[in-house]
């Protein structure tokens, strides 16, 4: 599979390593807002994000993967390009442990030593970072980012665009709303609403993003 990586910064280095760790996958090129025109750099074709549409026209065997950690930026790019969801690759590191009954969406990346257990459902364009755990029957909506060593226990629901910080733990049967940030090391023992920041053990809402956006 030929993959065009959208985003050419720090996060794309990790994504590139995962692509190369999968037999039969190769990197065709990199697209990023920092490029003004399409050119060859270090044997890769690089260009602006808008050039993605040219790849669709010229090549039938190319899929895309957005290698940008910011959840909102990933969603913005998906909306701008308006590609069918099948145009995005799903990328799983060989050292990840994935249940046969788990479902993983298009454009999602599962990093090394992460675990996704039975009947878990992972949406599109998610990031399951290194050593993160998603336990049985949990559901992650689109554009969620689980940071390294975060633990999502059984039957948890996480809304679109939410970021769970490194080392945070969500105990069973709780829901976290959309576009929320759970701080690093937090322990979530109750439902957390959308559009807020929650920190601490037990996690408490510290900031409502909608109220404090100015």
C-alpha positions as CSV (number, residue, x, y, z in Angstrom):
1,X,0.0,0.0,0.0
2,X,1.3,3.4,-0.9
3,X,0.6,6.0,1.7
4,X,0.7,9.8,1.4
5,X,1.3,11.3,4.9
6,X,-0.5,14.6,5.6
7,X,1.6,16.5,8.1
8,X,5.4,16.7,8.1
9,X,6.5,17.5,11.6
10,X,7.3,15.6,14.8
11,X,4.2,13.4,14.9
12,X,4.8,12.3,11.3
13,X,8.2,10.8,12.3
14,X,6.3,8.3,14.5
15,X,3.7,7.6,11.8
16,X,6.5,7.1,9.3
17,X,8.1,4.5,11.5
18,X,4.8,2.6,11.9
19,X,4.3,2.6,8.1
20,X,7.8,1.2,7.5
21,X,7.2,-1.4,10.2
22,X,4.3,-2.9,8.2
23,X,5.3,-5.2,5.3
24,X,3.9,-4.1,2.0
25,X,3.4,-0.5,3.1
26,X,5.5,2.4,1.8
27,X,5.5,6.2,2.0
28,X,4.8,7.9,-1.3
29,X,5.1,11.4,-0.1
30,X,4.4,14.1,2.5
31,X,1.9,17.0,2.4
32,X,2.0,20.0,4.7
33,X,0.8,23.5,4.9
34,X,4.4,24.7,5.1
35,X,5.0,23.7,1.5
36,X,4.1,26.2,-1.2
37,X,4.7,23.9,-4.2
38,X,5.2,20.2,-5.0
39,X,8.8,19.1,-5.1
40,X,11.1,16.1,-4.4
41,X,12.8,16.3,-0.9
42,X,15.0,13.4,0.2
43,X,13.5,11.1,-2.5
44,X,9.9,11.9,-1.3
45,X,7.3,13.9,-3.1
46,X,6.4,16.8,-0.9
47,X,3.8,19.5,-1.4
48,X,0.9,21.5,0.1
49,X,-2.1,19.8,1.6
50,X,-4.2,20.9,-1.4
51,X,-2.1,18.7,-3.6
52,X,-3.8,15.7,-2.1
53,X,-6.5,16.0,-4.7
54,X,-4.0,15.7,-7.5
55,X,-2.8,12.4,-6.1
56,X,-6.4,11.1,-6.2
57,X,-6.6,12.1,-9.9
58,X,-3.2,10.7,-10.9
59,X,-2.9,7.5,-8.8
60,X,-5.4,4.8,-8.0
61,X,-3.4,2.9,-5.4
62,X,-2.8,5.8,-2.9
63,X,-4.3,6.2,0.5
64,X,-3.8,9.0,3.0
65,X,-3.1,9.3,6.6
66,X,-3.2,12.5,8.7
67,X,-0.1,12.6,10.9
68,X,-1.1,15.6,13.0
69,X,-1.7,15.2,16.8
70,X,-4.1,18.1,17.1
71,X,-7.6,16.7,16.9
72,X,-9.3,19.8,15.6
73,X,-6.7,20.3,12.8
74,X,-7.2,16.7,11.7
75,X,-10.9,17.3,11.5
76,X,-10.4,20.5,9.6
77,X,-8.3,18.8,7.0
78,X,-10.8,15.9,6.6
79,X,-13.5,18.5,6.0
80,X,-11.4,20.5,3.6
81,X,-10.4,17.5,1.4
82,X,-13.9,15.9,1.6
83,X,-12.6,12.5,0.5
84,X,-14.6,9.3,0.9
85,X,-13.6,7.7,4.3
86,X,-12.2,4.7,2.4
87,X,-9.5,6.9,1.0
88,X,-7.8,7.0,4.4
89,X,-5.5,4.1,5.6
90,X,-5.9,2.4,8.9
91,X,-2.4,1.9,10.5
92,X,-1.6,-0.6,13.2
93,X,1.9,-1.2,14.5
94,X,2.8,-4.9,14.5
95,X,3.6,-4.8,18.2
96,X,0.0,-3.6,19.1
97,X,-2.4,-6.2,20.5
98,X,-5.8,-6.0,18.8
99,X,-8.8,-8.3,19.6
100,X,-10.3,-10.0,16.6
101,X,-13.7,-8.6,17.7
102,X,-12.5,-5.0,18.0
103,X,-13.4,-2.5,15.2
104,X,-11.0,0.3,14.1
105,X,-12.0,3.1,11.8
106,X,-10.4,4.6,8.7
107,X,-7.5,7.1,9.3
108,X,-6.9,5.7,12.8
109,X,-3.3,4.9,14.0
110,X,-2.6,2.3,16.7
111,X,0.9,2.7,18.1
112,X,3.3,0.1,19.5
113,X,2.5,-1.8,22.7
114,X,-1.1,-0.5,22.8
115,X,-3.9,-2.8,23.5
116,X,-7.5,-2.8,22.1
117,X,-9.6,-5.6,23.7
118,X,-12.8,-7.4,22.9
119,X,-15.7,-5.6,21.2
120,X,-14.1,-2.2,21.6
121,X,-15.0,0.3,18.8
122,X,-12.5,2.9,17.7
123,X,-13.8,5.7,15.4
124,X,-12.2,7.3,12.3
125,X,-9.0,9.4,12.5
126,X,-8.2,8.5,16.1
127,X,-4.8,8.2,17.7
128,X,-4.1,5.3,20.1
129,X,-0.7,6.2,21.3
130,X,2.1,4.0,22.6
131,X,1.1,1.7,25.5
132,X,-2.5,3.0,25.7
133,X,-5.2,0.5,26.7
134,X,-8.8,0.3,25.5
135,X,-10.7,-2.3,27.3
136,X,-13.7,-4.4,26.3
137,X,-16.9,-2.8,25.0
138,X,-15.5,0.8,25.1
139,X,-16.4,3.2,22.3
140,X,-14.2,6.0,21.0
141,X,-15.8,8.4,18.6
142,X,-14.0,10.1,15.7
143,X,-10.9,12.2,16.2
144,X,-10.1,11.0,19.8
145,X,-6.5,11.0,20.9
146,X,-5.4,8.7,23.7
147,X,-1.9,9.8,24.8
148,X,0.8,7.3,25.9
149,X,0.0,5.0,28.8
150,X,-3.6,6.1,29.2
151,X,-6.1,3.5,30.3
152,X,-9.7,3.3,29.1
153,X,-11.3,0.5,31.2
154,X,-14.4,-1.5,30.2
155,X,-17.6,0.0,28.8
156,X,-16.4,3.6,28.6
157,X,-17.6,6.1,26.0
158,X,-15.5,8.9,24.8
159,X,-17.0,11.7,22.6
160,X,-15.6,13.1,19.4
161,X,-12.3,15.1,19.5
162,X,-11.5,14.4,23.1
163,X,-7.9,14.0,24.3
164,X,-7.0,11.8,27.2
165,X,-3.7,12.8,28.7
166,X,-0.7,10.6,29.3
167,X,-1.2,8.2,32.3
168,X,-4.8,9.1,32.8
169,X,-7.3,6.4,33.7
170,X,-11.0,6.3,33.0
171,X,-12.8,3.8,35.3
172,X,-15.7,1.6,33.9
173,X,-19.1,2.7,32.7
174,X,-18.3,6.4,32.4
175,X,-18.8,8.8,29.5
176,X,-16.6,11.7,28.5
177,X,-18.2,14.3,26.3
178,X,-17.0,15.7,23.0
179,X,-13.9,17.9,22.6
180,X,-12.8,17.6,26.2
181,X,-9.3,17.3,27.6
182,X,-8.5,14.9,30.4
183,X,-5.3,16.0,32.1
184,X,-2.2,13.8,32.3
185,X,-2.4,11.4,35.3
186,X,-6.1,12.1,36.0
187,X,-8.5,9.5,37.3
188,X,-12.0,9.8,35.9
189,X,-14.5,8.2,38.3
190,X,-17.7,10.1,37.1
191,X,-19.1,11.3,33.8
192,X,-17.3,14.3,32.4
193,X,-19.2,16.8,30.2
194,X,-18.1,18.0,26.7
195,X,-16.0,21.0,25.9
196,X,-14.1,21.2,29.1
197,X,-10.8,20.4,30.8
198,X,-10.8,18.0,33.7
199,X,-7.7,17.3,35.9
200,X,-6.8,15.5,39.1
201,X,-7.7,12.4,41.1
202,X,-10.6,12.2,41.1
203,X,-10.9,14.3,37.9
204,X,-12.8,17.5,38.3
205,X,-13.8,20.0,35.7
206,X,-11.4,22.9,35.9
207,X,-12.3,24.9,32.8
208,X,-15.3,25.1,30.5
209,X,-13.8,25.7,27.0
210,X,-17.0,27.2,25.6
211,X,-17.3,29.8,28.4
212,X,-13.6,30.7,28.3
213,X,-13.0,31.1,24.5
214,X,-13.5,34.8,24.7
